[in-house]
Amino acid sequence: MDARPLFQTLLTLAEDNMAFFQDVPTETGQRFLAAFTTIREHARCLEPMLDHFSAIYHIFDLDEHTPANGYRSLAQTVRCCVAHIIHKSRYVATNRRSIFFRTNHNCAELEAYCTALTQLRALVYLAQHLLTQNRPGYLFNHEDRGLSEQFLQEYITMQKGCFYGRCMGFQFAPSIRPFLQTIAISLVSFGENYKRNTSSIGVAAGSLFMSGKFAIDPELRGSEFERITQNLDVHFWKRFWNLTEMELLSSLASMASSQVRLSRPLLVPPHSFDLPLVSNPKLTVTITPPVAHTGPGAVQMRLISHELREGQDSEELLKLMRPEGTLALELPWKCKTLPRSPYLLVHFHGGGFVAQTSKSHEPYLKSWAQELGAPILSIDYSLSPEAPFPRALEECFFAYCWALKNCHLLGSTAQKVCLAGDSAGGNLCITVSMRAAAFGIKMPDGIMAAYPVTLLEVAASPSRLLTLLDPLLPLSVLCKCLSAYAGMESEQPDDSALEKLDPMDMMRRNTALLFRDLRLGASALVGSLMDKTGKHNGAGEGNEALRKSASETSLKCKPFASHKDARKKSQTCQNFLGSSDVQRDPSSTTPEPEDQPTFFFSDQDQEAFSSSSPRGLMFPDGFQPLRSIQPAASLPLALSPIVKNPFMSPLLAPDEMLKGLPPVHIVACALDPMLDDSVMFAQRLRALGQPVILRVVQDLPHGFLSLSQLCRETRQASAVCTDLIRNILMPSDTAPPRPTATLPKHRKLQRTSPAVAVNADLAPIQENGVPPQHKTSHTPAAESRAPRPNEEVQTTSNTPESQTGGHSLDQPNQSKNISTPPTASPILNAAIIPGQDSGPSSSTSGRGVGA
């Protein structure tokens, strides 16, 4: 993909604004000038790097119809940030002389995105280093542990707060960003009171009381978010994620979701039983209850069914019911009992192996039960760190076997069985199937794994670099969860540091802090409105805001020197390109040498790492990423060797174990740090001749299934998972025809000049064998003033659907604009919509700005 039009637009706007603000002697004017100067420098360095990345994208794809890997995602994120900066730069250029131009607010927003672009440039350098160190076609480096440790050290010291303030979730769909901001505000408020109160009620009350200051101050929110993610333990994340398990919240979510006849918690006693072998049904194997760490114990699960079926009202099943305090009500039992379904869905929930239960995943499970017409058994396995590996695997395998043995109680004949799970649950789906194959019992007919984690090592990959800016899955949180599952975290939180405060003292202190923050925020707002009176550019000298942004401080403390060209390619890059010493795996899906690119970076613009040290990686001369002012996090540099166990990291399983898996259907997110786990696992299965399907959804974060009721994009991504499960249970030759679903693209940024095309790299949905389609560009005037018929969705309604277009989920699109080159993905035209500026506390959400 040619990124030159995008960066040329950015350079033009930056130079125009620099020419204007260099004659403005005020402090704000000089801040604008410094920001635009830094942006120009980054644009000149990033353009050739992204151009050369686009030449080698295809090497790491599963196939030509599934263009997805971490290098693509990182480049897409950079282009999205650049598109936001173009939008803000154009707004500044258009309104800088207006008396209504909010100088300080717009300068703070521009500085925030400038800081984000600085850190993204560092990630591109790190991705370049990965490119030269890994074997061709491999996204992970399993041999060089030092490389992953160096990347972990870089992550610990790099500033991350800029991605959690004004730039929160800029890479995701606009409809997701307000929710992410709410999550961030809740997290920092919860974290501020976490070590001050021992009771959940006290933490919740204090968090609600203190959330206001984080809503009005994006910089404070970002700094506090960074502090929390770097320094708190896994027990904090466990408690925060389990807020969705609170009776009131779970009941409200349950009542807002699809209604089902049955949602019953069960408690299966730890009794052994026999199952027949597939190879010889006359022989049986004994299934023993889970015993790891805590000894034999009952397994909790939940049965969900949209219709009441035979066996679900039996006395035998009623004896297994466990009490559950909830406000949700089941529908009346006086209804017709249907015969047993031939289908059964066994579900393993996500939550990083440390949090959540089937209750927090119940809303989308109810939708699945309604659409599939099959009973669902969701397993509430024991969580880490109290019950680390292999306890969860043992319980899930025992529950799967129990479901096969007692399917008559679940309202199913189990003729077709599907395993489904998300994140950690996707990992358990794969490992349970591997264990079933080892025991020789009935295998599931297929697996639907949504954004699974298949490598539980702290290993560097291009997609895992995105943990630096992902608000739902920071690298520190990922490391804590993995170490807890590996048994390296303490079972009890350290309460010695809890701050004991009298309730009245806490109320007095919090009230004083709130009024102080409100006073400072009001003063800053009034100052920003008054300081431009009588000034031709709105940047007054006497009335600067009382609080300067963290981004401005970073710009002043860390000046960026000019980029120096590196004339010689690194030896590692030369070895990667032409050395005959590189060992190739005969089973690898890597292209042959003649398909490899003959270059990575031009002699004039190449920026390679010149050297490295044990303390971290060395960046090219003249550049350093912004460093965090927070204390360094204590992240585990090396997990227990148990993470290499194939039942823990299926990506490392031997070929013979993977050959026994049933058909695997994977749904991944293009912007998910776990994307490379899905791509590499699919590549391994494809190389072994195993049936595998990889579908990639765009612009959504990790964990979108739990957000399935939030917006249209998440509902339709959840429908992708439903369709894959339906294909497993009801193959296309037996399933009734269904109407084609469409997945519209989220609203893009659009430039005022239609002559320049801004390209986004990936289509909204990608599936092997289904080429995505192009989206035609349109003028900003038509979008902002009048509805315009879209070439993909024929409608004249001025709604978000009519502006975003659509894409078929179930069949190839028949548009004449389809183009499927053999080695490059189709290109969508992103746009930059010139619009009005947002409020001080909303950043980019709600503006329709995205990429």
Secondary structure, 3 states (H helix, E strand, C coil): CCCHHHHHHHHHHHHHHHHHHCCCCCHHHHHHHHHHHHHHHHHHHHHHHHHHHHCCHHHHCCCCCCCCCHHHHHHHHHHHHHHHHHHHHHHHHHHCCCCCCCHHHHHHHHHHHHHHHHHHHHHHHHHHHHHHHCCCCCCCCCCCHHHHHHHHHHHHHECCHHHCCCCCCCCCCCCCHHHHHHHHHHHHHHHHHHCCCCCHHHHHHHHHHHHHHHHHCHHHHHHHHHHHHHHCCHHHHHHHHHHHHCHHHHHHHHHHCCCCCEEEEEEECCCCEEEECCCCCCCEEEECCCCCCCCCCCEEEEEEECCCECCCCCHHHHCCECCCCCCCCCCCCCCCCECCEEEEEEEECCCCCCCCCCCCCHHHHHHHHHHHCCCEEEEECCCCCCCCCCHHHHHHHHHHHHHHHCHHHCCEEEEEEEEEEECHHHHHHHHHHHHHHHHCCCCCCEEEEECCCCCCCCCCCCHHHHHHCCCCCCHHHHHHHHHHHCCCCCCCCCHHHCCCCCHHHHHHHHHHHHHHHHHHHHHHHHHHHHCCCCCCCCCCCCCCCCCCCHHHHHHHHCCCCCCCCCCCCCHHHHHHHHCCCCCCCCCCCCCCHHHCCCCCCCCCCCCCCCCEECCEECCCCCCCCCECCCCCCCCCCCCCHHHHCCCCCHHHCCHHHHCCCCCEEEEEECCCCCHHHHHHHHHHHHHCCCCEEEEEECCCCCCHHHHCCCCHHHHHHHHHHHHHHHHHHCCCCCCCCCCCCECCCCCCCCCCCCCCCEEECCCCEEECCECCCCCCCCCHHHHHHCCCCCCCCCCCCCCHHHHHCCCECCCCCCCCCCCCCCCCCCCEEECCCCCCCCCCCCCCCCCCCCC
